[in-house]
Amino acid sequence: MAEYVRTTGDVGVLEERTPFLEAPVLAPDAQDSYSQPRVSSRDGTLFEHCVRAIDRGITAGAHGLPLIGSGDWNDGMNRVGPAGRGESTWLGFFLHTVLSAFVPLCLGRADGARADRYLAEAGRLAASLARSWDGEWYRRGYYDDGTPLGSAQNDECSIDSIAQSWAVLSGAVPIRFAERAMDAVRTSLVARGSQTLLLLHPPFDRSVQDPGYIKGYPPGVRENGGQYTHAAVWIVMALARLGSGDEAAEFFHMLNPINHGRTATDEARYKTEPYVMAGDVYALSPHAGRGGWSWYTGSAGWMYRAGTESILGFRRRGKTFAIDPCIPSSWPEYGMTWRYLESCYAITVSNPLRRCRGVAKATLDGAPVDAAAIPLVNDGRTHDVQIVLG
C-alpha cells in the first residue's frame, strides 16, 4: 500500500472505506482453519485496515524478532514456530521496511504518535536483526526451542537467500554487513551450471531438523533448495541496490525464461514454456535446470520491477519520476519511451565512462533537471530526457 501511494501520489485512497471480514478465532491448539469468512457490517478506512495489520504483525520472541508462527513468506516452514516462540529474521527485515514506509503516511495524517511508535519499533528491530548475524550472513530465524535456522551451525539449510537479499532491500543493517551477506549468496546460492539462483543450501533431506512440509519436497525441488523464482528476483534487486550492475543484469538474464529456450539442448532441459515465468526451477541432478510450475507465480511482477526499476532505474513518484540506473558497465547507451497520459517521454541514458551507476547530468527538453524528480506534465507533447552516467 505504501509503495502504491509513493508511486501514484494518491494519498486519498487511504480514506476509502471498505468492510472487515469476520471469522472465529483459531483455537489454541489449531494451526489452520478452512471456512468462509463473513463480510462484516463494520468498515474502516484503508489506512485503518493497514495499521491494524501492521500492529498485529509487531511481535517479538526471545531474540527480539517477529514470531514466525506457522510460516512467513515461506509457508513450507510451518513447523518452525507452531508453539508461538519461533522467530523469523526475514520477517524482521520485511516489517522494518513496512514500518519505515508507513512513517511518512502517518505524519501526513498528523498522526505523530503512531509515526514515533513505528520509528521506535523499526529501531528496536534493527538492533535485534544485527544480533542475527551468523559470521558471514544472516540467520533465517529460530525454532521454538531457540535453535537457529539458516545458520552455519545447521547441517542443512545453512544459508537462506531471502534473509540476505532483504538485509539489503530493507536498509536495516550497515552496508558492510549487507555486502558480506550478498557475498555469501554469490558463494553458496548461484548455480551457473544449471543457470539457477537457489533459495537455500543445502536442501533439507536427512537432517534432524523438522522445519515443516518443505522437507516433503525432494532435495533441490521448489522451496527445498531449488530456484524459487520469486525469491531469486530479490537477489537481482539487492545486487542492483548495491551497485553491482554487471551481476544484476547477468542474473536477470538467468531468470528470463526466453534464455532457457535458445537451443534444443536448453529446451530439453527446461521442459516448460519459455514465454512465462516459472515459479520454480529444479536445482539438482538429474533434473537440474528443469522448470517447475509456470503461470502460477508472483515473480512476474517482481521481474518487471527488477528490470524497469532496479536495472533501468525508472521510478515514478507521484507528479515526478526518477531515473537512477544500475546497468552493466559494458552498456554504452540505452533508451526508453514512456507514455504518460497524452504525453510521451523519450529517455536516453548515456554511459561514456562505462560505469554501472551514478547520474552525472540530466536534462529535460534541453534544460538541466534533477534526475531524482523529473516533472510530469500532461500536455500532449513528446519530451526529451537525456541522462549521462559518470
C-alpha positions in Angstrom: 0.0 0.0 0.0 2.8 2.4 0.9 4.5 1.6 -2.5 1.3 2.3 -4.3 0.9 5.7 -2.6 4.6 6.5 -3.2 4.3 5.7 -6.9 1.0 7.3 -7.7 0.9 10.1 -5.1 -2.7 9.2 -4.4 -2.9 9.6 -0.6 -6.7 9.9 -0.9 -7.0 6.2 -1.5 -6.2 5.7 2.2 -9.5 7.4 3.1 -11.6 4.9 1.1 -13.8 2.8 3.3 -14.1 -1.0 3.0 -15.7 -3.6 5.3 -13.8 -6.0 7.5 -14.2 -9.8 7.4 -15.4 -11.9 10.4 -14.5 -15.4 11.3 -13.9 -17.4 14.5 -10.5 -17.0 16.2 -8.3 -20.1 15.9 -8.5 -22.5 18.8 -5.3 -22.6 20.9 -4.2 -26.0 19.5 -5.3 -25.3 15.9 -2.8 -24.5 13.1 -5.3 -23.5 10.5 -9.0 -23.3 9.6 -10.8 -23.7 6.3 -14.0 -21.7 6.4 -15.9 -19.0 4.6 -15.5 -15.6 6.4 -18.4 -13.3 6.6 -18.4 -9.7 5.4 -18.8 -7.6 8.5 -21.3 -4.8 9.0 -18.4 -2.7 10.3 -16.0 -1.0 8.0 -12.9 1.2 8.2 -10.6 3.3 6.1 -8.0 1.6 4.1 -5.4 3.3 6.4 -7.1 1.6 9.4 -7.0 -1.8 7.7 -3.3 -1.3 7.0 -2.3 -0.2 10.5 -4.4 -3.0 12.1 -2.4 -5.5 10.0 0.9 -3.8 11.0 0.1 -3.7 14.7 -0.9 -7.3 14.5 2.4 -8.1 12.9 4.5 -6.4 15.6 5.5 -9.3 17.7 8.8 -10.3 19.3 10.3 -13.6 20.5 13.3 -14.2 22.7 15.7 -12.8 20.1 13.6 -9.7 19.5 12.4 -10.9 16.1 8.8 -11.3 14.8 7.2 -14.6 15.5 7.1 -16.9 12.5 4.0 -18.9 13.7 3.0 -21.4 11.1 5.1 -19.8 8.3 6.1 -16.5 6.9 6.8 -15.8 3.2 7.9 -19.5 3.1 4.8 -21.2 4.2 6.6 -24.5 3.8 8.4 -23.7 7.1 5.2 -24.3 9.0 6.8 -26.2 11.9 9.5 -23.7 12.8 7.3 -21.9 15.3 4.0 -23.6 15.9 4.3 -23.2 19.7 4.4 -19.5 19.3 8.1 -18.9 20.1 9.8 -19.4 16.7 11.1 -16.3 15.1 11.8 -15.1 11.5 14.8 -12.9 10.6 13.3 -12.3 7.1 10.0 -11.1 8.6 12.1 -8.7 10.7 13.6 -7.2 7.6 10.3 -7.0 5.9 8.5 -5.5 8.9 11.3 -2.9 9.2 10.6 -2.0 5.6 6.8 -1.6 6.1 7.2 0.4 9.4 9.7 2.8 7.7 7.4 3.2 4.7 4.4 4.0 6.9 6.0 6.7 9.0 5.6 9.4 6.3 2.0 8.3 5.7 1.3 8.7 9.5 2.9 12.1 9.5 0.8 13.1 6.5 -2.2 12.4 8.6 -0.8 14.3 11.6 -0.6 11.0 13.5 2.7 11.8 15.1 2.3 9.4 18.0 1.9 6.4 15.6 4.8 7.6 13.5 7.0 7.8 16.6 5.9 4.4 17.7 6.7 2.9 14.3 10.1 4.6 14.2 10.9 3.3 17.6 9.9 -0.2 16.7 12.0 -0.1 13.5 15.0 1.0 15.5 14.4 -1.8 18.0 14.1 -4.3 15.2 17.3 -3.1 13.6 19.2 -3.8 16.8 17.7 -7.3 17.0 18.4 -8.0 13.4 22.1 -7.0 13.9 22.3 -9.8 16.5 21.1 -12.3 13.9 24.5 -12.0 12.1 25.9 -15.5 11.8 29.5 -14.6 11.0 29.2 -14.3 7.2 25.5 -14.0 6.6 22.2 -13.5 8.5 20.4 -16.5 10.1 17.0 -17.3 8.7 15.4 -17.4 12.1 14.9 -19.6 15.2 12.9 -22.7 16.0 10.5 -22.7 19.0 13.3 -24.1 21.2 15.7 -21.3 20.2 17.8 -23.5 17.8 19.0 -21.3 14.9 17.7 -21.9 11.3 19.7 -20.9 8.3 23.0 -20.9 10.3 26.5 -22.3 9.7 25.6 -24.4 12.7 22.9 -26.2 10.6 23.8 -29.3 8.5 21.0 -28.4 6.1 19.7 -25.0 5.1 22.8 -23.4 6.5 22.1 -20.3 4.4 18.8 -18.9 3.0 18.7 -16.2 0.3 15.8 -14.1 1.4 17.3 -13.1 4.7 20.3 -11.8 2.8 18.5 -10.0 0.0 16.2 -8.3 2.4 19.1 -7.2 4.6 20.0 -5.1 1.6 16.5 -4.1 0.4 15.3 -3.1 3.9 18.3 -0.8 4.6 18.1 -2.1 8.2 21.7 -3.1 8.7 25.1 -1.4 8.0 26.1 -1.6 4.3 29.3 -3.6 5.1 27.3 -6.4 6.5 24.7 -6.3 3.7 27.5 -6.6 1.2 29.1 -9.6 3.1 25.7 -11.3 3.2 25.4 -11.0 -0.6 29.0 -12.3 -1.0 27.7 -15.4 0.8 24.8 -15.6 -1.7 27.4 -15.4 -4.6 29.4 -18.3 -3.0 26.6 -20.6 -2.0 23.4 -19.9 -3.9 24.5 -19.2 -7.5 24.5 -22.3 -9.7 25.7 -21.2 -13.1 25.8 -24.8 -14.4 22.0 -25.1 -14.2 21.5 -21.3 -14.6 19.6 -21.1 -11.3 19.6 -18.9 -8.2 18.9 -21.2 -5.2 16.5 -20.3 -2.3 18.6 -22.2 0.3 21.5 -24.6 0.6 22.0 -27.4 1.4 18.4 -28.7 0.9 16.6 -30.5 3.7 16.9 -34.2 3.4 18.2 -36.4 6.3 18.6 -33.7 9.0 17.0 -34.0 12.4 15.6 -30.5 11.7 11.8 -30.5 11.1 11.1 -27.1 9.5 7.7 -28.2 8.0 6.3 -29.5 4.8 9.1 -28.0 2.9 11.0 -31.2 3.8 8.5 -33.2 1.9 9.8 -31.9 -1.4 12.7 -33.8 -2.8 16.1 -32.0 -2.3 16.5 -29.3 -5.0 12.8 -29.0 -5.8 10.7 -25.9 -5.2 11.3 -24.3 -1.8 13.6 -27.1 -0.7 16.8 -25.8 -2.3 15.5 -25.2 -5.8 15.2 -21.9 -7.5 12.1 -20.3 -6.1 11.9 -17.5 -8.7 10.0 -15.1 -6.5 13.0 -15.0 -4.1 15.6 -15.2 -6.9 14.3 -11.9 -8.3 15.0 -10.3 -4.9 18.7 -11.3 -5.3 18.8 -9.3 -8.6 17.2 -6.3 -6.9 19.5 -6.5 -3.9 22.6 -6.6 -6.2 21.4 -3.6 -8.1 20.8 -1.7 -4.9 24.4 -2.4 -4.0 25.5 -1.1 -7.4 26.6 -4.4 -8.9 25.1 -3.7 -12.4 27.1 -6.4 -14.2 25.8 -9.2 -11.8 22.3 -7.8 -11.7 22.0 -8.0 -15.4 23.6 -11.4 -15.6 21.2 -12.9 -13.1 18.3 -11.1 -14.7 19.1 -12.9 -17.9 19.5 -16.2 -16.0 15.9 -15.8 -14.7 14.5 -14.7 -18.0 12.6 -17.8 -19.4 13.4 -17.0 -23.0 17.1 -17.7 -22.3 16.1 -21.3 -21.2 14.8 -22.0 -24.8 17.6 -20.7 -27.1 18.8 -24.2 -28.2 17.4 -27.6 -28.5 19.6 -28.7 -25.5 18.2 -25.8 -23.4 14.6 -26.7 -24.3 15.2 -30.4 -23.5 16.5 -29.4 -20.0 14.0 -26.7 -19.2 10.9 -28.5 -20.5 8.4 -25.7 -19.9 7.2 -22.6 -21.6 9.9 -20.1 -22.5 7.5 -17.1 -22.6 6.2 -17.0 -19.0 7.9 -17.1 -15.6 8.3 -20.4 -13.9 7.5 -20.3 -10.2 10.4 -22.7 -9.6 13.3 -24.4 -11.4 14.8 -27.6 -10.1 18.4 -27.5 -8.9 19.9 -31.0 -8.6 20.7 -33.8 -10.9 19.1 -35.5 -12.8 16.6 -32.6 -13.2 18.9 -29.6 -12.7 17.6 -26.6 -14.8 14.1 -28.1 -15.3 11.2 -25.6 -15.0 8.5 -26.3 -12.4 5.2 -24.6 -12.1 4.7 -22.0 -14.8 2.0 -19.3 -14.9 1.5 -19.8 -11.2 3.8 -17.2 -9.6 4.0 -13.7 -8.3 7.6 -13.5 -9.6 6.5 -12.0 -13.0 5.5 -8.7 -11.4 8.8 -8.6 -9.4 10.7 -9.4 -12.5 9.1 -6.4 -14.3 10.1 -4.2 -11.4 13.6 -5.6 -11.3 14.1 -4.7 -15.0 12.4 -1.3 -15.1 13.2 0.0 -11.6 16.3 -1.8 -10.3 18.3 -2.0 -13.6 16.9 0.6 -15.9 16.3 2.9 -12.9 12.9 4.2 -13.8 10.6 5.0 -10.9 7.5 7.1 -10.8 7.0 9.3 -7.7 3.6 10.9 -8.0 3.9 14.0 -10.2 7.6 13.3 -10.9 9.7 10.4 -12.0 13.3 9.4 -11.3 16.0 7.8 -13.4 18.7 6.1 -11.3 20.0 3.1 -13.2 22.3 0.2 -12.2 23.4 -1.3 -15.5 26.3 -3.4 -16.9 29.4 -1.4 -17.3 29.6 -2.6 -20.9 26.4 -0.8 -21.9 27.3 2.4 -23.8 23.7 3.7 -24.0 20.1 2.6 -23.8 16.7 4.3 -24.4 13.2 4.1 -23.1 9.9 5.6 -24.3 7.2 6.1 -21.7 3.7 7.3 -22.4 2.2 9.4 -19.6 -1.5 10.0 -20.4 -1.4 12.1 -23.6 2.3 13.0 -23.3 5.4 10.9 -24.2 8.8 10.9 -22.6 11.7 9.8 -24.8 14.5 8.9 -22.4 18.1 8.3 -23.4 20.8 7.2 -20.9 24.4 7.5 -22.0 27.3 5.8 -20.3 30.5 7.3 -21.7 32.7 6.2 -18.8 31.3 2.7 -18.7 30.0 2.9 -15.1 27.4 0.8 -13.5 25.6 3.6 -11.8 25.8 7.3 -10.8 24.0 10.1 -12.6 26.4 12.9 -13.6 24.0 15.1 -15.7 20.3 15.2 -16.6 18.3 17.4 -18.9 14.6 17.8 -19.8 14.0 19.3 -23.2 17.5 20.7 -23.1 17.3 22.3 -19.6 19.0 21.0 -16.5 16.8 18.9 -14.3 17.1 16.8 -11.1 17.2 13.2 -12.2 15.5 12.2 -9.0 12.5 14.4 -9.6 11.8 14.9 -13.3 8.4 16.7 -13.6 5.4 15.1 -15.3 3.1 17.2 -17.4 0.1 16.1 -19.5 0.4 18.5 -22.4 0.3 16.0 -25.3 3.9 16.7 -26.3 6.9 14.5 -26.6 9.6 15.4 -24.0 13.3 14.6 -24.4 15.1 13.4 -21.3 18.9 13.0 -21.5 20.7 11.2 -18.7 24.5 10.9 -18.6 26.2 8.5 -16.1 29.5 9.3 -14.7 
